[in-house]
Amino acid sequence: MAYLDLNAEPPMVTIGRTLTPTIERRTLDRAEREAVMLARTDRRSSIRPVGTMRRLAQRLFGLRAPNPLADPRLEALRRFAVAVAHDTPASSDREAAQLVSHGFADAQIDRARSIAERFRPAERAQAGHLLILPMGIAAGTVLVDRTLGDAVISAIAVMTIALPVWAAMAPRRAHGG
């Protein structure tokens, strides 16, 4: 004798296929947030494939090999966060595609991206980089002024050398999405 299961969800029927309703999560749970937070300490090399030279360097110098997370979903999320924090947008887009294949929703990916963007090293170092130019020009002007005896010519000479060097050493940010 058959019985009726009242707790089962009825399938949504369309022509030619059966769909089951799914609820899209918009937030990250605690384990997922912690996987994203690992990107703060993980380096760019943790998401790159290990080649022959890297293995040799690990053996010779006792370097620590990247240790992936046991859960593939969390590892994909960690790799995405490292790519956002340290690599180019193209790299983070490749990792985002992996997140989609692991079942993450767009809202979750956007949340992980917003958390990981705070870990970008170039943005943290930018304020200190801006202080170097005026301090260097002032110190250089004082030193050159002792030789030339004219403060205006000394300042022009120092800036002619300092500005191109400062521009060449400026941190670069990837352009694009």
VOVO-103594 format. One record per residue (C-alpha): x, z negated, y. Coordinates in steps of 0.2 Angstrom, whole numbers, plus 2048, in hexadecimal, padded with zeros to 3 digits. Layout:
residues N
XZY
...
This chain:
residues 177
800800800
807805811
8077FA820
8077FD833
8167F783C
80F7F284D
8207EE854
8277FF853
82880A862
81F81B860
82A82A862
826835871
82284686A
826856872
82586886B
83386A85E
83C859860
839846861
83F83C86F
841829870
840820881
851818886
85480C894
86380F89F
86D8018A4
8738008B6
8807F28B5
88F7ED8AB
88E7DF89F
89C7D189F
8A77D9892
8A67EA89B
8AA7E28AC
8B97D98A4
8BF7EA89D
8BF7F18AF
8C87E28B6
8D67E68AA
8DB7F58B5
8E27E98C2
8F07E58B6
8F17F58AC
8FD8028B1
8FA8158B1
9058178A1
8F880D897
8EC81C897
8F982A894
8FE82F882
90E82787C
91B83487A
92C834871
93682F880
92A821884
92B81A872
93E81B873
93E812883
93280587C
93E80286D
94E802878
9487F7886
93B7ED87D
92D7F4888
91B7EF884
9117FD87C
8FF7FF884
8F37F5879
8E27FD879
8D27F3878
8CA7F2867
8B97F786C
8B980A870
8AB80887E
8B57FB887
8C6805885
8BD81488C
8B880989B
8C980289D
8D181389D
8C58198AA
8C880A8B5
8DB80D8B4
8D981F8B8
8CE81B8C7
8DB80E8CD
8EB8188CA
8E882A8C6
8E083A8CE
8CE83D8CF
8D084B8C2
8D683E8B6
8C88318BA
8BB83F8B7
8C28438A6
8C18308A2
8AF8308A9
8AA83D89D
8B183288F
8A6824896
89682F895
89A834883
89B82187F
88A81E886
88D818898
88081C8A5
8858248B6
8808148BF
88C80A8B4
89A8178B7
8988168CA
8988038C9
8A88038BF
8B08108CB
8AC8058DA
8B47F68D2
8C47FF8CD
8C68088DD
8CB7F78E4
8DA7F78D9
8E38068E1
8F48018E6
8F680E8F4
8E88068FE
8EF7F58FC
9017FA902
8FA805911
8FA7F791D
90C7F291B
91180491C
90980592D
9147F7933
9247FF92E
92480D93B
92380394B
92F7F6945
93B803940
93A80C950
93C7FD95A
94B7F7950
953809950
95080B963
95A7FA966
9687FF95B
96A811962
96780B974
977801972
98181196F
97881D97B
974811989
96381998D
953812985
948821987
95482D97E
957820971
94581E96D
94383196C
952833961
94C825955
93A82C954
94183E951
949837941
93C82993D
92C83393D
930840930
938833925
928828926
91D836923
92683C913
92682A90D
913827910
908823901
8FE8328FB
8EC8318F7
8E483E8EB
8D78498F4
8C684D8ED
8B88448E5
